[in-house]
């Protein structure tokens, strides 16, 4: 995927959209001008859901799947903006079109505002609205990390229980993730993987987790975001004839796996080479992880699940 600022730069220097485009409640603006009210509950209570889509070579990847998940997330959190799915699709296309970016990181959010004066102070009386942004594409982990394999830890901080926060609805409840990220930093690791209260694998900050043991791929079935990249990896396993199970994965199974890999919109498939200091394989991403990663990028390069950006909307 093209990722350099040079590739993304619009033709006209100083263009007001060169850093990115924002959209808030019906209005487009350069990303630097995007603001939300600090009194809205989206900010004060993390009362928001969102979805993130990547653009490569001028095309969205699996935009239909992202839009379906975004709608499910809104319904789960009782968020009901006025926009239809097709109107949201047009907003996303327009943001990218205004920047001219051929590669981009595109977020679409639904925020809860606050009750108007005189109304009961309850979320049912708060206005819901759409906002979003398109910025140059960035990876969650650098290309260097992807090449040598991510160094991970199993965090001591447990994942917020599914009974408290619906992990299948993309959300901003990241207190557990943030704490785990600082733990990984203190231990010299790249990123953490969180377990649930019963000691089963869940996910990490922005990525799903897969283990490989005796040639069988497994990924958690509970208390995780149903990631679009996760779905893609599961489909690729089927295509490649690799057994893949969606089920509980204990912390012990993860710690003793032959291979581990992560899936994320911000980087695709990323192999793990160390977990809690244990070297996996030859201290590089394993062969199954690498096969799925290379197949992912090869198929994307060939236009798999691609929806060309409508640059005429600029």
N, C-alpha and C positions, 0 to 999 in steps of 0.2 A: 504493500500500500504506500502511496506517496504521502509523505508526512512533512516535508520541509515548508518553511514559511514562503520560500521563493515560489514554489509551485502554487501555493494558495493565494499569493498576492494578486489582487485585481490589476487590470492593465493600467489604470490611471493612478499615479502616485498621489498620496494624500487623500484618496477616496475615503469618504466618511464611514464606509462599511468595511474598511480594510482589517479591522480587528475583530469584526463579527457583527451579527445583527440580532436585535432583541425584538420581542413582541410581548406587549402587556395589554390585556383587556381591550383588544381591537385596534391597537396602534403599534406600528413598526417604528423602531428607532435604532441608531447605532448602539452597539453593546455598552459603550461607556455611559450612555444616557439612560439605561434601563434601571428603574427603581420600583420597589414595592413599598407600601406604607408599613412602617415599623409597628403600627398598632394592629395590623391584620393578624388573625390567628394562625395563618400559614407560617408567619415568622415567630409569633409569641408562643405557639403551642405545637410547632412542627406539624400543623394540620394541613398536609399537602401530600399529593402523590405526583409521580412523574414517570417519564420513560425516556430512554436515551437511544438514539439510532446513529449508526455510522454511515457516512457517505464515502465511497471510494470510486475513483474514475468517473465522477459525475453521476453516480447512481446510489440511491438508498439500498441498504441490505435488509430484506425481510420486513419492509415497512408495514405490510398488512398484519403480520404477527405482532409487531410492536403496538400498532393501533388497537388490536383486539385486547392485548394485555393491559394497555392504558385504560381502556373502557372498563375492563373487569376491576382494575384497581380503584377507579373512581366509584364504581358501584359498591365495592367492599367498604369504602370509607364514606359512603353517603354523600358523595360530591356529584353535583348535577349542573355542569355548565350549560350554557345555551347552545354551544357549538355542536354540530353533528360530527361524526367521524370523518366525513368527506371534507368538511370545513377545516377540521384540525389538520388533515392531510395537506390541504392547500396552504395553510399557515406554515407548515414545515417546509414545503417546497419554496414558498416565497422567501422565507428567511435565508435559505441557502442561495436562492437566485439573486437576492440583493447583494450578497457578498461576492458572488462569482466563484466561490470555492469549488474546486473539484474533489477535494477531500475535506471532510468536516465531521464535527462532533455536534449532534443536534439533540437538544433536550426540549421536551414538551411537558409542561407542568399544569396541574390544576390546583389552585389555591383557594382556601377558605378565607373570606374577609372577616368582617365583624358585624354584629347587629347594629342597625341604625339607632340613633337616639330615641328613647322611648320604647324600644322593643325589649322583650325578655332576653336576658343575657344567656343565650343558648345557641349552639351551633346550627340548629334548625332555622334560625333567623339570619344567618350569615350568608352573604352573597358568595357564589362560587364563580371563579373566572379563570381563564386560560392565559398562561404566559409561556415564554420559551426563549431559546437562543440558539444560534448557530455560530460556532467558533472553529478555528483550525483544529484538525484532528490531533488528539494526543493519546498516548498509550498509558494504561495504568501502571505498567512496568516497562522499563526501557528495553530497547532492542538488545542491549548487552545482556540484560537479565534473562530475556527470552532465549538468547543463544546459549548461555552457560547454565540455564535452569534457575528457577527461583529458589532462594533460601528461605524456608518457612519455619514457623513455630506453631505448635498447638498452644493456643492462648489459655491462660488460667481463668480469664474472664469468660463466663458462659454466655451463650446467645440468649437474647430476650425470648422468653417462651412464646410459642405460637399462640397459646391461649390468651396472651396479653396483647400482642401485636401481630397482625396477619402478615407473615413474611412473604406471602405470594402477592401482596399489594406493595409495590415499590414505594418506599417511604423514607422519611428523613430521621427516623429514630435510630441514630447511630451512636448513642452513648457507649454501648458495649463494643461496637466496632472501633471507635476512637480510642477507648482505653486499651484495646488489644493492639492497635497500631503502635501506641507508645511502648507497650511491652515488647513488641517485636523490635522496635528501634533500640531499646535498651539492651537487647540481647544480640544486636548486630545482624538481625535477620531482615529480609526484604518486606515480609508481610506475615500476618497471622491467619490461622484457621481456627474457627470457634466451634466448640462442642456444645451440645444442649445439656440440660441439668441431669440427664441420665447418662452422659458420657458418650453420646453418639455424635458423629460429625454433622455439622450443618453447612456453613459457608464462610466466606471471608468478606472483607470490605470491598464489595463491587464485583465479586466473582463466585461462581459455583466451583465445587470440588469433585474430582473423580479420582478413584484409586484403581490400580491394576494389580491383580494377584493371580498368578498362574494363568496369565493370558485372558482373564475375565475382568472386564471393566465394571465398576460399580459407582453409583452416585446416590447421595441421600434423597429420600422421598418425603422428608418432613422438615418443617421449620426452615425452608429455603425458598428463595425467589425462583420461580419457574423461568429461568433465564432463557432468552432466545438463543444465545450462544450455547447454552446447555442443551436445548432442543436440537440444535444443529449438530453438536457432537454425538448425541444419541443416534440421530439419523445417519451420520457418517459411519458409526460403528456398524449399523445394519448393512449399509452399502458395502463396507469393506469386509464383512463377514466376521466381525469381532463381537463376541458375546458381550452384552451390556445389560446390567441389572439395575433397576431403580428400586432401592430398598434402604433399610437402615444400614449404616456403615459405622461400626463401633470405632471409638478412638484407638483401640488396640489394633484393629484391622488396618486403619489408616497408618499408624506408626510402623507397621510391619509390611506395608505394601511394597511390591516390586517397583512400581512406578506410581507417580501422582501427577495429575495435570489439572489446570484451572481453565475455566472458560469465562470470557468477558467480552462485552462490546468493545471495550477499550484495549484491544489486543488480540482477540480471537482465542486461540488455544495456546496455553503457556505451560511448558513442562516444569516440574520441580526436581531439583537435584539434591536438595538437603532438607531434612525435617528434624527439628530439635537437635541439629548438629550431626545427625546420622546421614552418611553419604549414601544416596540411592544409585545403584548401578555403577557407572564409571564417573560419577560426579557430573553427569550431563543428563538432559532429558532423555527418557527411555525410548526404545524403538516404537512402541505403540503410540506413545504421546507424540512423537515426531511424525509418524505416519498420519495421524489425525490432523496435526497442525499443517503439514504440507498439503494435504488434500483439501483442507478448508480454504487455504489461500489460493490454491490452484483453481478450485471451482469458483471462488469469488472473482478471480481474474477473468474467468470465462463468462461472467455475467449471471451466475447462479443466484436466484432469488433477487435479482436486481430490478429496481424501478428508477429509470432515468429521471433526474431532476428536471423540472420544467423551468428552464432559465428565462423563458419569456415572461415569467411573472415578476421579474425585477422591475 
